[in-house]
């Protein structure tokens, strides 16, 4: 009997040690401790995603040590609505590409058009591929035809908005192997728009510094952002978020290469 009880106690102690390996408990508050070993580099391509080809850019031996896209807009603000993917795709990618192609253009894609068309009238996240297909087949109207309203995820586009959308389509898109940093950098240097979906933790939500050094706190969600630059000297990628201009450094932050390849789960290049 003593052997039986001793075995039970041993198993309970072992379970306790395992439970504390990824977090510390102080009273009722759990403090998560994430290390590079906590996140294995692992993509999350769905079956439908895998049908999409990868884009491979020629890699130059003389890539610049640092590079930033020009003409990137100020950070937008989704204001609590679960429309981060629509902001990354519309406010950044679609707008950036058209403004670059038409230098005098002041076009800004309607985030609400993308989000409200794909969320089934409910405030919930949408898939990147769905948004890309919409931008390619139907386009996106100028914001004036369907202004953003964070309290109205169900408003439908008017016929005028749909007609204007057809004038603003992306050419195409492809998957990007984000684990190959040379490919990521090469696509950026070619001024391509890149959208990534990454895992975010509590300390990302209210980030006040320019560099998100590492995740801290519980995992909160998967979130889409735009990739806008890199710095090899500091080993950082720079992103544009949609949490407003007061988040991090004017709505932008940097992520170390080592964490980037672990936190990103999907990446797309758009042109």
N, C-alpha and C positions, 0 to 999 in steps of 0.2 A: 504493500500500500504506500509506504514511504517513497518507493521508487516511482510509483505512478504520480504522486503529488509533486515530486521533484521534477519530473519530466514536464508536467503542466506549467510549473513556475518557470522552467527554462524556456519553454516555448513562448510564454507571455513576455518574458524579458527580451527575447529575440525579436518579437513583433514590435515591441516598444522602440528598440534601437532602430529598426527599419523605418518606423513611422517618423522618427526624429531626424533621419538622415537628410531630408530635403527641407525641413523647417524647424524652427525653434518655437517652443510654446512658452509664453509668459502670461500666466493667468488664463484669460479667455482669448487673448489675441495671438494669432498665428503669424509668425514672421518667416516668410519664404526666403530660402537661400539658394539662388541659382548659380550654377557654375557652367563652364563650357561643356562639361561632361553631362550636364542635365539635359542638354538639347543636342540631339544628334542631327547632323545635316540630313534632312529628309523632306523631299517634295511631297505635295499632296495633290497630284493630278487625278481628276475624276476620269471615268471612262470616256465621256464626251470630249474632255480636254485632250486626251491622248490622240485624238484624230487630227489635231491641229499640228502642223509642221513646226519645227524649230527654225529660228532664224540664225544664221551663222554669218558673222561679219569678218572680213579680212582683218587679221591682227597685225598691226604695224610694230616693228621693233622699236620705233621711236614714238610711242604713245606719250603725250605730255604728262608730266608728273602730277598735274592737277588740271581739272577741266570743269567748267560749269556752263550749263545751257544759258543762253542769253534770251531775254524777253520773257522770262518766267513771271507769271502774275503774282501779286501779293496773295498771301494765304487767305482762302475763303473760310467760312464758318458754317458747319452743318447744324450747329445749335441744338444738339441732342437728338436730332433725327438720325436714323440708321442709314444715312445716305452717303457714307464715306466713299463707297465704290463709284457712285455717280459723280461725286465731286472730283475724284482722281481722273476718271475717264472724260468727263465733260468739261468741267471748269479748267482743268489743266490740259489733258492730252488733245482733245478736239480743238479747243481754243488755241493752244500753242501751235499746233500743226498748221491750222489755217492762217494764223497771223504770220507765221514764218513763210508760207507759200505766197501769201498776198501781203506784201510788206506794209501797205497802207491800211490794212484791215483793222477794225476795232471789234471784230466779232468775238462774242463770248457765248459759248454754248449754254443752253438752258439745262441746269442740273435737274430741275423738276421734271422736264420732259423725259429724261432717261429714267429717273427713279420711279415716277408715277406710272410709267408704262410697264414697268417690270415687277412691281411689288404687290400686284393683285389688290391694290387699295389698302394695304396694311403696312404700317411702319415696321419694316423688317429688312434685313440685309439682302442684297441681290448678288448674283454671281458675275464675276468680271466678264466671262465669255458672253453672257446674255447681253451685257451692255455693249460689248464690242460688235456683236452681230447687229444690234440695233443701229449703232453708229455707221456701220458699213452698208446696211440695206435701206434704212430710212433716214439716216442723218440726224442732225440735232438743230433745232431752230435757234435763232438768236434769243438771248435771255428775255428781251422785251416782250416776246410773243408768249412766254410762259414763265413769269417771275418765280423765284424760289420762295416757298412758304413752309417753314419747318413744322407748322401745325396742320398742314393739309397734304397728306401723302396720297390722297385719293382723287384729287382734281385731274380731269382729263384734258388732253390737248385739243385745241380748236382746229377747225379745218385750215385756218390761216397759219397756225403753228406747224401743222403737218406739211403744208405746202412749202413753207420757208425751210423746214428741216431738210427737204429733198435737195436743197441747194448747198448743203453743208455736210458732206459725207466723208468719212475717212476712206483711204484707198484699200488698206488691208491691215492685217495684224498676224502675229505669230508668237509661239512660245519662245521664251528665252531661258537658256541654261544659266541660271544665276549663280550656280556653284563654280562656274568658270569665270573668274573675275576679269580675265582679259576680254572675254566676250562682252561682259557688261560694260566695261570701260570703252571698248571699241564702238559699241552701239551708241553710247553717249556722245563720243567724239563725232559721230556721224549726225548728231543733232536729232536722233530718234527720240520719240516719247516712250518712256518705260514706266509701266505700272507694276507694283509688287503688292502681294498680299502677305502680311506678316503677323506673327503672334505678338500681341501686346500685353503687358502686365500693368499693375496698378500705378507704378511710378511713371509710366508713359503718359497716362491720362492728364496729369497735371505737371508735366515736365517744365521746369523753369530755366534749365541750362541748355546751351547749344548742343552738347554731346550727350546722347543717351548711352552712357558707358556700359550698362548692363541691365537686364531686366531685374525687377525687384517687386515683391508682392505677388498676389495671386494672379493667374492668367485671367484676363478679362474678355478677350475676344480675338477674332481675326479682323484685320483692318487693312484697307487699301490706301496706298499713298503713291505719290509720284517721285521717281528718282531723278534728281536734277544735277548731280555732279559727284566728283570724287577728288580725293587728295591722297596720292600714294605716299607722300612723306609722313602724313599722319595716319595713314591706313584707315581712311574714313570714306563712307558714302554719305551723300547729303540727300535729304528727302524734303518734299513739300507736303505738309499735312493740311487737314481741313478743320482744325480746332480754333481758328481765329488767329489774329495777328499778335496776340499776347502770349500764345503758347510757345514754349521753348525760346528760340531767338527769332522773333518776328514771324512765327508760324512755320519755321524750318528747324530741322535738327540734323545731327550727324550720327551715324551708327558705325562702330568699328567693323572692319571686314570680318573679323572672327565671329562676331555675333550676327552679322548680316546673313551669312550663309546658313546659320542655324535657325534664325527666326523667320526668314522668308520661306513661304511654302509654295508660292506660285509667282511667276513673272511673265509679263507680256511686253513685246515691243510693237509699237504702232506707227504707221506712216500713212 
